[in-house]
């Protein structure tokens, strides 16, 4: 159950990063540099949070496996 929450949050931040990249490219094509800069910042932030959540999920999984071994 807990691991599923980590995966869902990971995927949401990945989707946000992809959406930010698409919007950034769209606004660059439209020559709207201010909006493109905003979505570029959103892309960077979403990407960083995605990477942090991914690392956090791996560490939590390792913790659960270690806890399971210690309990036996």
N, C-alpha and C positions, 0 to 999 in steps of 0.2 A: 504494500500500500504506500509506504513512505517513498519507496524508490520510484513509483509511478508518478508521484508529485514532482520529483526532480526531473523526470523525463518530460512531463507536460510543460513545466516552466522553461526547460531548455528549448523545446520546440517553439514555444511562444516567442522567446527572445530571438531565435533564429529567423522566425517568420518576420519579426519586426525589423531585423537587420536586412533581410531580403527586400522588404517593402521600402525601407529607407533608401537602399541602393537604386531600386527601380524609380522611385520618385525623384531622386537626385539626377539621374540620367534624363528623365522626362523633362524636368525643369531646365536642365542645361540645354536640351534641344530647343525648348521654348524661349531660350535666352533670358530666363528669369533667374539671375545669379543669386539674388537674396534668398529665394525659396530653395534653390539648389544647395546653398550653403547651410541652411537650416536642416534639410534632410540629410546632408552629409554628416553633420554633427549627430543627428539622430542615428544614422547608420553606425558611426563610430561607437557611440554609447551603447547601442543594442548589441553590437559585436563584442564589446568588452564584457558586458553583463552575461552574454551567452557563454563566453569562454570561462568566466568565473563560475557560473552555475554548472557547467560541464565538469570542471575540476572539483567543485564541491560534491557533485553527485558521485564521482569516482571515489573520493575520500570517504564519503558516507558508506558506499558499498564495501570498501575495504574494512571499515570499522565494523559493519554488520557481520562480515565474514570472520573477522578476528574475534568478535564477541561470541559468535556461534561456536568457534573452535574452543574457546576458553570455557564455554558452558558444558562441553562434553566430558 
